Amino acid sequence: MTFKHTSIEHTRNAKEEEWIAEEAAEQELRFKNIQQAMKDLSTQREKWYQEFFDRISTRGFNEDGDQKIQIAPEDLPTKPEGREDQVVWRCGADDE
């Protein structure tokens, strides 16, 4: 048995299926709300990223214990073009 195939086959009655459908709908709604909140925070998040990059390039970060190392500005990561931050909430792909 692989990690992706750990479910146990079982039968559900109509009441259980209805409950699962309601829970799934509620989770989808929560996901959409979280996704919208993440989009609303995108400009603030960009500021947080820049503040973090400024901090590690000037004050540095802990390398070992209280020893700090500064990151050169050219070594800072850059965001790939066309990529947005996203909410990830499912494990694996549905078709696997």
Secondary structure, 3 states (H helix, E strand, C coil): CCCCCCCCCCCCCHHHHHHHHHHHHHHHHHHHHHHHHHHHCHHHHHHHHHHHHHHHHHCCEEEECCEEECCCHHHCCCCCCCCCCCCCCCCCCCCC
